Each structure stands twice: as structure tokens, then as C-alpha cells.
Amino acid sequence: MEWHIIGIAASFLTTFGFVPQIIKMRRTKSAKDVSLATLLQFGAGAILWALYGVYLGDLIIITANIIASITIFAAIALCYHYNRKHGLSSR
């Protein structure tokens, strides 16, 4: 099997892993059950993976993790917005 196909498939799944959570937050207008700590941890990990991809010169790793960082940042922004709107403290 071609390993690039596996790498692309894995990057696609992990890159867009938080999109369902973003959709749910937008639909329910709530981030009550979302862990901000988890989002921050995954965001930091994605940024570090992107930097590692730069070191390796691997475009798949770089692209996937930059996009993942952007989606996680969107989730963090929604979490902050909805928790602030509903008077909940950040978790």
C-alpha cells in the first residue's frame, strides 16, 4: 500500500476532528460541555506538529496541522464566546 495515502487519510481525519464539535456548538449556541483545556492541549499539539513538519519538510504534516490549528482556534473562540455569553467560567 502507498504510505502517502495512509498519511493523507490520517491527516484528513485528525485535521477535521473538531469540526463536528464546532457544528454542535454553533447549532446549540452552547459550549457548556466543552473542555477548554482539551482544546488548548490539542491546539498546542497541532502547532508543535506543524513545526515538526517544517523541520522534516513534510507538506502533509505541515498543511494538516496548520488547518487543524485553525479549526481548534475556531472551537476555542466559540467556547469563549458562548461561555461568556451564558456567564460560565472557562474550564
PyMOL commands that set and color helices and strands:
alter all, ss='L'
color gray80, all
select helices_A, chain A and resi 3-15+19-28+36-56+59-85
alter helices_A, ss='H'
color red, helices_A
deselect
rebuild
show_as cartoon
